[in-house]
């Protein structure tokens, strides 16, 4: 009996996560944003350590990159270092539709290219 309850709870969690990811992907857009500041952040929400890149932009506000599909196989630390070296330049970001982590930061999968947008 306890096994069935656990299975139902796990199924509800999986479905909820899938729906949230679908909504986020559905509402994702590509926006050109000027990078104002970049910070690599480590947090432990719910006891699970996670790292993300917090990017302040002029046009798009605060972006949070936690999962990414980047050109050239760049990781989060590489993205933070790259953007830090390119403060003031414009890049195209994939911006999701949900504010994540309770800090008014919109989720992003990173930049679409390491070439600044003119």
C-alpha positions in Angstrom: 0.0 0.0 0.0 2.8 2.5 1.0 4.6 1.6 -2.3 1.5 2.6 -4.3 1.2 5.9 -2.5 4.8 6.6 -3.2 4.4 5.7 -6.8 1.4 8.1 -7.2 3.3 11.0 -5.5 6.3 10.4 -7.7 4.0 10.4 -10.8 2.4 13.6 -9.8 5.8 15.3 -9.3 7.0 14.0 -12.7 3.9 15.3 -14.5 4.1 18.7 -12.7 7.8 19.1 -13.8 6.9 18.1 -17.3 4.1 20.6 -17.5 6.3 23.4 -16.2 9.0 22.6 -18.6 6.5 22.5 -21.5 5.1 25.9 -20.5 8.6 27.3 -20.2 9.7 26.0 -23.6 6.4 27.1 -25.2 6.9 30.6 -24.0 10.6 30.8 -24.8 11.6 33.5 -27.2 14.9 34.8 -28.6 15.8 38.4 -27.4 18.8 40.6 -28.0 20.0 41.9 -24.6 22.9 44.1 -23.6 24.9 42.4 -20.8 25.3 44.7 -17.7 26.7 42.3 -15.2 27.4 38.6 -14.7 27.7 36.5 -11.6 28.2 32.8 -11.0 25.9 31.7 -8.2 25.9 28.6 -6.1 22.7 27.8 -4.1 21.2 24.9 -2.3 17.4 25.2 -2.6 15.8 22.2 -0.8 19.3 21.0 0.1 20.2 20.2 -3.5 23.3 22.1 -4.5 23.0 23.9 -7.9 25.0 26.5 -9.8 23.6 29.0 -12.2 24.8 32.1 -14.0 22.9 35.4 -13.1 23.0 37.9 -15.9 21.7 41.4 -15.6 20.7 42.9 -18.9 19.4 46.3 -20.0 16.6 45.1 -22.2 15.6 41.7 -20.7 16.2 42.3 -17.0 17.7 39.5 -14.9 18.3 36.2 -16.6 19.2 33.0 -14.8 21.0 30.2 -16.8 20.9 26.9 -14.9 20.5 24.4 -17.7 22.0 25.3 -21.0 22.5 24.3 -24.6 25.4 26.5 -25.7 27.3 26.9 -28.9 30.8 25.3 -28.9 29.9 23.2 -25.9 30.6 26.0 -23.4 29.7 25.2 -19.8 28.2 27.6 -17.2 31.5 28.7 -15.8 32.8 29.4 -19.3 29.6 31.4 -20.1 30.1 33.5 -17.0 33.7 34.2 -17.9 32.9 34.9 -21.5 30.1 37.4 -20.7 32.1 39.1 -18.0 34.7 39.8 -20.7 31.9 41.2 -22.9 30.0 43.6 -20.6 28.2 46.2 -22.6 27.9 44.0 -25.7 24.6 42.6 -27.1 23.9 38.9 -27.4 20.9 36.9 -28.5 19.5 35.0 -25.5 16.9 32.3 -25.4 14.6 33.6 -22.7 12.0 31.3 -21.1 8.5 32.3 -20.0 8.7 31.5 -16.3 10.4 33.5 -13.5 12.6 31.0 -11.8 14.2 30.7 -8.3 11.9 33.3 -6.8 14.2 36.2 -7.6 12.4 37.6 -10.6 15.0 36.2 -12.9 13.7 34.7 -16.1 15.1 31.3 -17.1 17.5 31.2 -20.1 19.3 28.5 -21.9 22.2 30.9 -22.7 23.3 32.8 -25.7 22.7 31.5 -29.2 26.1 32.6 -30.5 29.4 33.9 -29.1 29.3 36.6 -31.8 27.9 39.9 -30.4 24.8 41.3 -32.1 25.3 44.7 -33.8 
